[in-house]
């Protein structure tokens, strides 16, 4: 049975192309385009030969570096359909790929219109004056017919379109030979050297901006990546060879024009093809076919490359899926005819000179992203980045900066408009939360940045000013204990680290434990509540030793977890276990928070934060710092912080009042103080219960117990916490215990 379906989505093209026909030919013919025929004489006449050579070398250096960057990317991946878009998307991510891919498609589509207009206008130059004025609609009609013809050829067969470029290359070569022969056969004159800027009032950089579009278009072959037999080999070889060939031709042409005795400086100063026809052997008979061929080759490059970008966008979900459909021969027919239709609509607009600058600048933004992709890949140093063409990251970065500079030289407003468009596209794609199916260089870049930051941070971690809580939070059921994660995030203000850890007691050598599934479930619970935390699932053979080992191993130099936080256990013996763990972690320099969540109302609605200052265990400074950090969160912005203490007689009370007032003034924390006289018949616990019963959250210090005495202490803590709202028991440990609110550092 034969397949009756006319289109498929992913079949390979029936004909694959090599380096010469698939990359070099479309690229070099797109480079050798209209600017060469219409503006080269004007450039030489205004700036002279030496500055013309400088302009060629400066412009070509940007394209050469970009070609090197594209070659490096191409030799490191299996390049699929979409060319430049494909490489950027796989290097910098789908959002940045889409940011450049959508404008790239529009650029190439509008380029079809521009080249068709150029061909139509150049043909109308031959309109005989004896026939009278040409009809007003002649140029648009001829341009529209050109769009239809080249779209039909490209939609039928990419092979036919590329093979037509062979005779076009012959015509362009013949025009170059005719120019050279004509200039040398009439004798050599001294070259024009002194710049005059007589018809270029903007000076050197104005002339440079006019010339620069001549060297663009070298990515035409890259756009056919999906139709190449071996893109990893053909793209770098064909692209670099095209750039070098174009540069050589662009050094030859101004030299020939400047030494020719057939034309004067006044003729050079006039833009147009007249300089070529006056110099070349057989004049217009060889120049016009070469110029028409150059225009047609550029149009074919656009009509072949644009639809393939649209096809790749559709495959990646950035465009409707039907646009990815191809014919049985592998041609993106649907995308091709849509491109042609848009180009035909653009013909009706007419007067596209301003848009032409915009299109050139969008192409330059593509060069910026290609160079950035290569620089990011090289700088990140991922083990998977192993190109056969190695380009230093700073060379690629220089290419990006050069392209940005040229964009502003051509048209600052068009540059800002193009960048704004791409930023809007990027933000839109980010909001769609696209999930690509491949890794990209961004992870490697962030890894390198993180490593550099950690090395820098390591030298600053020896001062209490730089301390903030990096919390290792032991959770059971993340959904049930989500309030602990929220409280931990309040403590570090989304600046420190919160690591939510689920501990599973088991034996990995004997049990099959789905660690990734448990971790995914935790992440889903956190995301559902809009909370951010790192997640970790650890399997340990025994609970207490497992907690101690996990806490010691958590984090890396500069970002170790310095505070362990746990929720209130449901079993009394587990609280005793946490007190034993606290003793071990204190010796390891880890502070500990044992938290009982018991909100009377939504946190912060009637905010009051109580902390009880004892001063004997070095816990007070950490409690005060946590209360301060809590109060700077939006939910707690209006909270009253009350520092409470207990005195046994009036003299002690007066001393404590003065010392607490002086402390708060010195550390610049807004808080109230209250020193309570302890009644003889009441215990300290009774005083705390009576005074802090209505507080939103209460901070209390923890004492380290002698081994074996944890049971009685756990019962006292249980009784105390039961009478209060949310309670945080704090044990401060580590090298900064007692110095966390040093007056010289706290801000």
N, C-alpha and C positions, 0 to 999 in steps of 0.2 A: 504494500500500500504506500502510495506517495503522500507526502505531507502537503495539504492544500493551503496551509497558512502562508500568506505572502511575506509576513514579517516575523522576526524573532527579536529577542532582547539582547542575547549575549553571544551569538555565533561569531566566529572569527571571520575577518574579510577573506574572500576566496583568493585574493592576490596580495601577497606581501612584497614590500619593496626594500631595496638595499640602501646603502649609504648615498650613492650618487643620485639616484632618481628620487628617493624618499626624503632626503634631508638636504644635501648640498644644493641640488638644483632649485627647489622652491625658496631656500634661504638666500642664496646668492642673487637670484633674480628679483627677490623682494627688496634686497639692499640696493641693487642697481636700478633705481626707479626714476620717477619724474624729477626729483631734485637734481639728479645728475645732469639731466638734459636741460632743465629750465633755469637752474640757479647757480651752476658751477662757475660760469663765466662772470656772473654778477658778483660772486664771492671774490674771485681773483681780482676783478677790477676795483673793488672797494678796499681790500686789505692787502693786496699784493701777494706774491708767491710764498714768501717765508711765513707770513701769518696764516695763509691758507693751509700750509702744511701743518702748522701748529694746531689749527682748528681741527683738521682731519685726525691728527694724533690724539688730541684731547677727547674728541667725540668717540673715536674708535677704542680708546682705552676703557671707557665706560662699558661699551658693548663687549669688548674682549674679556674684561673681568667677569661680566655677567654670563658670558658664554662659558668661561671656566667654571663658575659656580654651578651653572646648569649641567655642565658635563660631570662635575663631581657628584651631584645628586643623581644623575642618570646612571652612573656607574655603580651606585650603591643600592639600587632598587630595580625591581622589575617594573619598568614604566608601562602603565596601561593607557587606555584611551583617555584623552584630555590633555596630554602634553604638560605645559607649564602648570595648569591647574592641578593636575594629578600629583606632580612633584611637590608643590607647595602644600597641598592638603595632607599628603603623607608625611611631610616634614614638620609643619607648624600646626596641623590640626584642621579639622573640617571647617570650623568657623572662619579661620583665616583663608583657607582655600576657597570657600564660597565667597568671601569678601572680595577676592580678586578674580574668581572664576566668572561670576555674573557680569561684571564690567568687561572682562576679557571677551566674553561672547558678544556683548553689545558692540565693543570696539571692532571686532572682526566683521560683524554684520554691517556696521556703518561704513567700514573700509571698502566693502564691496561697492557701496554707493559712490564713495569718493573716487575710486579708481574708474568706475563706469562713467562718472561725470568727466574725469580727466581725459578718458579716451574719446568721449563724445566731443568735448571742446577742441581737442587736438585735431580731430577729423574735420571739424568745421573750419579750422584754419585754412583748409584747402578749398573752401568754397570760393569759386571764381567771382571776382567783383562784377564781371560782365553780366552775371545772372541776377544782379540786384541784391538787396538785403535778404539774408536767410530768414526763414520763418521763425517767429519768436519761440515756438515750442520745439524747435528742431533738437536742441541740446537735451532737454529732459526726455523727449521721446527716444532719441538714440541711446541715452543712458539707461532708460528702462528696458529697451530691447537687449542691451548688453547684459544687464542683470539677469534677465530671463535665460539668455543663451548660456552664460557661464554656470548658472545654477542647474540648468538641465544637464549640462555635460558632467558637472561634479556629482549630481544625484544619480546619474547613470553609472558612472565608473570613475573612481579615483585614479585608476590606472590610465584611463584615457586622458583625464585632465593633466596628469603628470607627464605623460608622453608628449602632449602638445607643447610642453615647456622645452623640449629638446630643440625643435626648430626656432622657438622664441630665443633660446640662448644663442643659437647661431646668428640670429638677426641682431641681437645686442652686441655680440662679439664683432660682427661685420661693421656695425656703426662705430665701435671703438677703433677698429683698424683703419677705417676710412678717416676718422678724425686725426689719428696719429700720422697717417700717410700724407694727408692734406697739409698738416702743420709743418712737417719736416720737408716736404717737397718744394715749398716756396721759400726756403731759407730760414735761418734761425735768427731771431732778433733778441736783444737783451731783455731778460725777463722783467716784468713789472714787480717791483719790490716795495716801493713806498706806498703805504696805505693812504687813501684819500677820503674814504667814507662819503663820497659825493652823492651817492644815491642810497646811503645807509646812515641816516642821521643818528641812529642809536648807538653807533660805534661798534667796537669789536664784539662785545657780548650779544649785541643785536644780530650781527652777522652770524655768530655762532649758533644762536637759537634758530635762525632761519635754516641753517645747514643741517642741524642735528637730526631732524627726521630722516635724512638720507641714510644714516647708518642703522636705523631701526629696521625691524622686520626680519632679523636673523633667527628669530624663534619660529619662523614659518614651518621649518622642518620638524621642530620639536612638537608642534601641534598635530603632526601626523603619527605620533608615537604608537598608537594602536594599530597602524597599518604597516609597521616595520617588521622585518624578519628578526632583527637583533637590535632592539632599541638601545641596549646597554653599550653596544659598540658603535652603532650608526650615529646616535645623537651627538656624542662628543666629537667624533671624527668629522662628520659632515658639518656641524655647526661651527667648530673652530676653523675648519678649512674655508667655509663661506665667509667668516669674519675677516680672515687673513686675506682672502682673495679680494673682498670688497675694499679693504684698506689699501691694498696694492693698486687697484684700479683708481681709487680716489686720490692717490698720490701721483699717478700717471696723468690723469686728465688735466688738473690745474697746471702741471708742468708744461704739458703740450700747449694748452691755451695761452699760457703766459709768454712762451717763446715764439709763438706763431706770428709771422709778418703779414698774414692775410687779414688780421683783424686789428683794430685800433683799441686803445683804452676806452674811448667813448663807446665803442660797440660792446665791449665787455661790461660796461656799467649798466647796460640795458638788460633787464630780465627777459627770458624767453629762449626759444630754441634757435633763434637766428644766428647766435654765435656758432652753433654746431653746423648749421647748413652752410654758413659762409666759409667755414674752415675745412670741412670734410670733403674727401674725394667723392664726386657724384652728388654732393650736397644732400638735398632733401630725399633723393631716391634711396639712400641707405640710412639716413638719420631717422626719418619718420617711421619706417618699419621697425627699427630697433627700439624707438621710443614707444610705439604702440605695443610691441612685444613686452617691454618692461612693465607697462601698465597692466596688460592682460595677465602677466605672470603674477603680479602682486594681487590682482583680483582673484585669480585661481587659488593663491595661497590663503586668502581670507575665506573664500567659500568652501575650502576643504577643512581649514582649521576651526572655524567658528562652530559648525554643527557638531564637531567631535567634542568640543568643550561642553556644549549643551547636552550631548549624549552622556558624558561623564557626570555632569551635574545631576542628571536624571537618575543615573545608576546609584549615586550617593544620596538620593532623597532630597536634593535641593531644587529639583524641578519635577513637573509631573512625569510619572513613570512611562507614559506612552512615548515620550520624547527619546527614550533609550532604545526604541524599536529600530531594528535594522532589516535590510532586505536579505534575501538568501545569499547574496554575495558579500554580505557583511557591511554594506554601506548604510549610514544613518540617514535614510531617505526622508523620514518625517522631519528630523532636525534640519536637514538641508533645505527642504522646501519652506520651512518656517523662517529660516535665516534669509532665504531669497525673498520671501514675502515682506519681511521687515525692511530689507534693503530697498525693495520696490516702493514701499510706502515712503521711505526716506527720500526717494527721488522727487516725490511731489513737494517736499519741503523747499528744495532749492536753496541756494546761498548758504552752503554749509561750511564756509571758511572758518567761522568762529568755533563750530563744533569740531572741525578738523584739529584745532589746537587741543581741545578737550580730549579728543581721542588719543592724540599723541601723548598727552600727559598720563592718561590711564594706562597706556602701554608702559610708560616709564615707572608707574607705581608697580607694575608687574615686575620690572627689573629690580626694583627695590626689594620686593618680597622674595624673589629668587635668590638674591644675594644674602638677604637676612636668613633664609632657610639654610643655605650652605654655611653661613657663619655660625648659626645656632647649632647645627649638627656637629660642626668641627669643634666649637667651644665646649659643647656638652660632653663630648668625648665618650658617647655611648659605645659599648663594645660592638654593637651591631653596625656602627658606621665605619665601613671599610671600603671607601671608594678607591678605584684604581688611579684616579686623578686626584691628587691631594692639593687642596688650595688652603693656605693659611687663613684662619678666621678673620684676621685683620685686613687681608686683601679683599675678601668678600664684603666686609663692612665698609671698606673704602669705596667699593663699587656702589653700595647702597647710598652712601653720602653723596657721591658724584651724581647719581641719578636724581636725587632730591634737589641738588643744586641746579641741575639742568631744568628740572620742572619749574622752578621759580624764575629762571632766566627766560623761559619761553613765555609764560604768562602766570604771574603770581595768583591772580584771581581764579583762573581755571585750575591751577594747582590746588588751591584751598577748596574749591568746589569738588574736585575729584577725591581729595582726601576725606572731605566731609561725607560724600556719598559712601565711600568704603567703610568709614566708621559707623555710619547708620546701618549698613548691611551687616557688619560684624556684630553690632549690638543686637540686631534682630535675630541673627543666627544663634547667638549666645542664649537669648531668651527661649529659643526653641529647644534648648538643652539637647543638642544633637549628640548622639553617641556614635563615634566612629568605630570601625571594626579593626583598627590598626593602632599601633603605638606611634608617637611622634616625638620630635626633638624637644618639645616643651618640658617633658618630664626630666630629660637629661639636663636641660638648662637650669631648671629649678633645683635639681640635685647639686649641680655645680655651685649655684648661688648659696644653697643651704650649707654646703661644705665650707665655702669661704666664710660665711657668716659664723659658723660654729667655731672655726679657727680664730676668728676675731673675738668672738664672745668669750672664748676660753681665757683670754687675757684680762677680761673685765669682771670675772665672777668672784674675785677675791675681796669684794667690798659689799657691805650691807645695802648700799644704795641700789645696787643692781639686783637685789633679791626680790623675787615675787613668787607666789606659790605655783609650782608645777605639780599638779595633783594627780596621783595615781588613785583612782576611785575603784574600789572593789564592789562590783554589783553582782546580784544574783539574777533576778528577772529584770531586765532593763526597762520593760514597760511598767512594771509595778514600782520601780525605784527611780523613775524618771525625774522626780523632784530633787534627788541628790545631784544629778547631772546639772540641773538648772542652778542649784546653789553653788556648785563648784565653779560654774561659768561666771556667776556673780562675783565670786571671790577673786578670780583672775582677770575680770573685765574683758574677756576675749583677747587677752594679750599673752598670758602664760599658756601652759599646756594642760589640758585635761585628758587623761587617758582612762577610758572606761574599760575595766578588766573583768572578765568573767573567769572564775577559777573552777575548774572541773577536777575533782579528785578521781583519779583513774590510773590506768597503766597502758600507755600507748603501745607497749610491746605485746599486749594481749588483747586489747580492746580496739574496736573500730569506732573512733569518735569523729563525728563530722565537724571539724573545727571551722572550716570555711562557712558552712551552713549556719552555725551558731553566730559567727561574726557578722554574717550578712543580716541575720535577724536583729542583732543589736543595732547595726547601722540603720536598718529600716525603722526601728523604734525611735531612734534619735532624730532621724530626718522627719518623721511624722510629727514631732513636736517642735521642729525648727531649731534643734540644738546641735551644736558642733562639738565633737570630741573625737579623739583617736580611739579606735577600738582594738581590743586585744583579747584573745582567748588562750588561756594556758592550762595545760593538763599537768597535774602534779600528783605524786604518789601519796602525799599526806598533807593535810590542810595547813597546819601551823608552819612547818618547815617550808611548804610551798609558797605561802604568803611572803615569808621572809626572803626566800631566794628570788621571787619575782620582783619584790620591791627593790632589792639591791641591784638587780640587773636592768631595771627600767630606765630607759633614756640613754643618751650618749653625752660625752664630755661637753659641758656648757649648757646642756638641757636635760640633766638628770631629773627624775622625779624627786623633789625634796620634801613632799608632804603626802602621806598616805591618808586617804579618807574612806570611812566605812559607814554604812548605815547601822541603825540600832538592830541588834540581833533579836530574833524571836525566842531564842532559848537562852536561859541564864548561863549555861556552861559555855556557850559560844562567846558571851561577853567576857568571861574569865579568860578564854583563849585569846581574845583581842588584847587584853591587858598584858598577857605574857608576851604576845607579839610586839606590843608597844615597847616593852622593856628592851627587847632585842633590837628593834628598829632605832630606838634612841641611841643605842651604842653604835649603830651604823650611821648616825647623823641624819635620820629621817624623822621629821615631825609627824604628828598623828592627830587626826580629827575623828572623833566618834560622834556621830550625829543622829539625833532623834527628831524626825520631821513630824510636827504636830501643829499644823497651822489652824488657828482659830478662825481666820478669814483669809482672803487673798493677800499674799505677802505685799506689804507696802501700803495697804489701804489705810491703816492706822499705825503708821510705823514708829516703833520704838525698839531700840537695840540696847540691851543691858549687858554689861560685862563686869565681872566681879574680879577686882584687883587684889591679889594676895601678895605678890612680890617675892615669894620664897622659892618658887620653882622656875623662874625665868619664863613663865607662860604669859605674863601680862602684856609684854610688848607685841607678841604675835596676835593675841586676842584683839588688842587695840588696832593693830594694822589690818586685820581681817574685817573688823567693824568699819574702819575707814574705807576700805576697798568696797565693801558691800554698799556703803552709803553713796558712793559716786555712780552707781548704776541708776538708770532712769526710774526703775521700779522703787528704789529706796532713796530717791533724791531728797525727800522731805523728812527723812527719818531723824529722830532725836537719838543721839548716842549718849547714854548715861553710864559713866564709870562709877561703880559702887565699891565701897570697901567697908570693912567692919572694924570698929575699935572697941577696946575693952574698958577704956576710961576716957575722961574728957581731955586729958593731956595728949594721949595718943591720937584722939580724934582731931585735935587742932593741928598736930604735926602732919597727919595724913591729908587734911584739907589743903594745907599750904603746899605740900609736896606734889599732890595731884594737880593742883592749879598751875604750879610752876611747870610741871611736866607737859601739860596740854598746851600751854603757851609756847613752850620751847619746841614741841614737835609739830605745832601748827595744825592740829586736828580739832575741829569744832565739836566739842562735847561738853556735857554737864557733869558735875561731880556730886556725889552724895556719900558721906561717911556716916554710917549708922552705928549707934551705940548698941552693943549686944546686951539684951536683958539676961540676967543671970539664969533665969529659969528656962531660957530657950537655947536651942543648939544653933550652930551656924547654919545648918541646913534649914531650920525653921525660919531664920531670918531671910535667907535667900528665897524661900518659897513665898513668904509674905510680901516681899518687896518686888519680886519679878514675875508674879503670877500673871500680870496683864501685859507683859512685854511680848512683842512679836517674836523675838529671837534672843536667846540668852547664851553668852559665852562664859564657860567655866573652865578653870584649869584642871589638869589631871596630874595626880601624883604617881610617881613610880613606886610600885609596891615590892616588898621583899618576896622572893619565891615562896609560894605556899599560902600567901595571905590575900590572893586575888579574889577568893570567893566572897569574903566579907565586904571588901571594897566594891565589888560588882553589885552587891545587894544595896549598898548605900547609894550608889549612882542610880540604880533603878528606881528607888524611892524618890530621889530628888527630881529626876527627869519626869516622873509620872505626874508631878504636881505643876509642871511648867509647860509652856508652849514649846515651839521648836528650840532645841537645846544643842549646842555644839561644845563638846568637851575637847579641850585643846592641850596637847603636849608639845611644847616647843623643844626642838633638839637641833643639833648641827652646830657648825662653828659660829653662827651668828645669833645663837640663842641669847636673849637678853640685850641684843644690840640692833634689833630690826627697826627701831624707831629713833635711831641716833639723830640728834638734833641737826647735825650738819648735812644730813643726806635726805631725810624724808621730805617729799614735795607734795 
